Amino acid sequence: MLEELIQNSPIGFILLNEENEVLQSNDSAYRLFSIRTGDNFIICVHIDDQLRIKRFLRSEENKKECIIVSEGKQKIALITKADDGRGLWVQDLSLQKALGKRLQSALTPPRRLIKDLRHLTNTALSYGELVQLILDESFPTTKKAKRNLSRYQSHLIKHLQAAGKLLNQQKSLVRSDRKHILIVDDELIITELLTELMRAKLYKVTSFTDSTSALKAFEINPTAFDLAVLDHQMPGIDGLELAQNMRQVCANIPIILCTSRSEFASPENVQGVLRKPIDIDLLMSSIAEILV
């Protein structure tokens, strides 16, 4: 039973001997990292991380991130030791890291906006300091001081109003007719990152990690959603079956299916199929094209 669970796990598993040769590997280890029985695991690791991983395997540490080279591509992996110390769980973090980076970029205000706001507020502060200086040094105020005071106050108000206008312009960019996207993926971290990324792009998002719950929510109000992004391989109802059930409820709901299978024909009931790990630029452009 345990052997079957390891073999069918979506996370890679390898068993090493004392020379770090792979004695056993599951399907995910090969599918995600091209690691197979007989390989030397250290050779699969990027040359810059090889010494670090050798030390890790001899140490008491339980987890370590590294870069694994798979078919010429670099993938970020989290290595977790099994209880026996020779078994390793190898999890692909590439998508999570990419999503996190894109989310951080999406949530960062544009540099031009920051520069303009800094200029306006710094100028306003300078005029504010001049006003305070006049009030401190000229009391009762002279006619000249009053004229300068009035002029500086006018400039102060002008720059503060300009800063407020700039911020209001940014608020107005938020669309009132935002499109509503349904995201279903059994990996919580992927679901959360995709949700935040979509929201940063000003989409409304409802997400689920359970496909059965997602289907029930869709059946209650199918017209509330403009697009669905579904993971293919999920426990219970998989993404393909979920897409079929959703289409029975609402025949024209656009669906994007994300799959880790290298050979997978695009079903007729979906608008697009994306390979995992997901190309974020391709996903965002596909969504934009469908929702125009």
Stockholm file with secondary structure:
# STOCKHOLM 1.0

chainA/1-292         MLEELIQNSPIGFILLNEENEVLQSNDSAYRLFSIRTGDNFIICVHIDDQLRIKRFLRSEENKKECIIVSEGKQKIALITKADDGRGLWVQDLSLQKALGKRLQSALTPPRRLIKDLRHLTNTALSYGELVQLILDESFPTTKKAKRNLSRYQSHLIKHLQAAGKLLNQQKSLVRSDRKHILIVDDELIITELLTELMRAKLYKVTSFTDSTSALKAFEINPTAFDLAVLDHQMPGIDGLELAQNMRQVCANIPIILCTSRSEFASPENVQGVLRKPIDIDLLMSSIAEILV
#=GR chainA/1-292 SS CHHHHHHTCSSEEEEECTTCBEEEECHHHHHHHCCCTTCBHHHHBCTTTHHHHHHHHHSSCCEEEEEEEETTEEEEEEEEECTTSSEEEEEECHHHHHHHHHHHHHHSCCHHHHHHHHHHHHHHHHHHHHHHHHHHHCSSCCHHHHHHHHHHHHHHHHHHHHHHHHHHHHHHTSCTTCCEEEEECSCHHHHHHHHHHHHHTTCEEEEESCHHHHHHHHHHCGGGCSEEEEESSCSSSCHHHHHHHHHHHCTTCCEEEEECCSSCCCCTTCSEEEESSCCHHHHHHHHHHHTC
#=GC SS_cons         CHHHHHHTCSSEEEEECTTCBEEEECHHHHHHHCCCTTCBHHHHBCTTTHHHHHHHHHSSCCEEEEEEEETTEEEEEEEEECTTSSEEEEEECHHHHHHHHHHHHHHSCCHHHHHHHHHHHHHHHHHHHHHHHHHHHCSSCCHHHHHHHHHHHHHHHHHHHHHHHHHHHHHHTSCTTCCEEEEECSCHHHHHHHHHHHHHTTCEEEEESCHHHHHHHHHHCGGGCSEEEEESSCSSSCHHHHHHHHHHHCTTCCEEEEECCSSCCCCTTCSEEEESSCCHHHHHHHHHHHTC
//
